[in-house]
Amino acid sequence: MSNKIYRQAIFPVLSLFTSIGTLLCCALPALLVTLGMGAALAGFISVAPWITVISKYKITIFIVAGILLSLSSYFLWINRNAPCPVDEKQAKACMFLRKFSLYIIIFSIIIYIVGFFFAFLAANIFF
């Protein structure tokens, strides 16, 4: 796999998974408690007890996710005007990959912001 494809495909997907990790470990429990759904949170924790373990490392998870989002955005920005191959099929695949990577980055940033809000700010605002 070439270095360019690696930067265009792997970093956005990794940032998406880490952003979803921030949502699961920190935002979902805070949201459920904020909405008064403590019983739903207890049921969720009984099904997925690893949530409480990774919530102890929420600062590290958010830092790693932020770094991956920054790298993904940076590589996407650098390659925004990079030429695609001359072959028509490869050019279409190249343009599709750029648009798909952009959508993944935007979705990841939204998830990250929601997770950050509920993990660090919501308790101070609502309580």
N, C-alpha and C positions, 0 to 999 in steps of 0.2 A: 504494500500500500504506500503510495507516495506521500510525502510530507504535507502537500497541499490538501489532499483529500482527508488526511488525518486531522488537520486543523479545521476543515470545514465540516466534518461529520462527527468526529469523536468528541471534541470539546463541547459542542452544543448538547449532545446526548448526555454526557457526564454532568453538565450543569443542570440539565433537566432532572436527572435522578437525585442529585444533591439537593435541589430545590424542593423536590417532593419529599425528601428526607426531612428537611426543615419543617415542612407542613405537617408531616406525620408525628414527628417527635415532640414538637413544641406548640404548633398552632392549633391542631385539632383538639388536644386536651384542654387548652385554654379556652377555645371557642365553646366546647361542650359545657365547661364549668360556668362560663359567662352567661350562657343561655339557660342555665339552671337544669342542665341535663346530666347531673352527677351520676345517676343510675346508668345512663347510657355509657358514660365514661368508664364506670366500674365494669360493665359488661365488655366493653372494648378492651380494657386492660386484661380481663380474664382470658380473652381470646388471644391477645397479642401482648404477653407480659414483657417482651423485649422493649416496648415503648418506654417503660419507666427507666430502663437501663440506659438507653441512648439519650433520654431527656437530661440525664446528668451531664452529658457532654454537649449541651446545646450551643454553648459559645464556640467550641471547636467546630461543630457542624456548620454553624453560620459563617465562620471565618473561611472554612474550606469551600463552602458553596459560593461565597462572595468572590473568592479568588478565581474559582472556575468560571463564574459568570463574567468576571472582568476579562479573563483570558479569552473566553469565547467571543465576547463583544469586540475585543481588540483584534483578534484574527479575522473576524467577519468584516470589520471596518477596513483593515488593511487589504483584504482580498475583494473588496466591493467592485473594483474596476479592473481586476485581473482578467486577462483574456481567456476565453473558453476555447476549446479545440475547434478546428476548422470543420471536422466531420459533423454533419447535421445531428446525428443521434447523440454523439458525445456532447455537442453544444447544448442540446435540449436537456440532457442529464445534468450538465454543469449548471445551467440556469435554474433547473428544478431544485438542485441541491442547495444553491444559494438562497432561494426563497424559503425552502423548508428549514434551513438553518436559521434564517431570520425569524420565522414563526416560532421555532423552538426557543430561541433566545428570548423573544418577547414574552412567551408563555412562562418561561423559567423565571424571568424577572418579576412578573406579576405574582407568581407563587412565592417567590422569595420575599417580596414586600409584604404580602399577606401573612406569611409565617413570622417575619420580623415584628410586625405589628402585634400579633397575638402573643408572641413569646416575650416581648420586652416592653411593649407600651400599653396594651389593653388593660392590664391589671391596675396600672396607675390611673388610667382614664375612668374606668368603670367602678373602681372601688375606692 
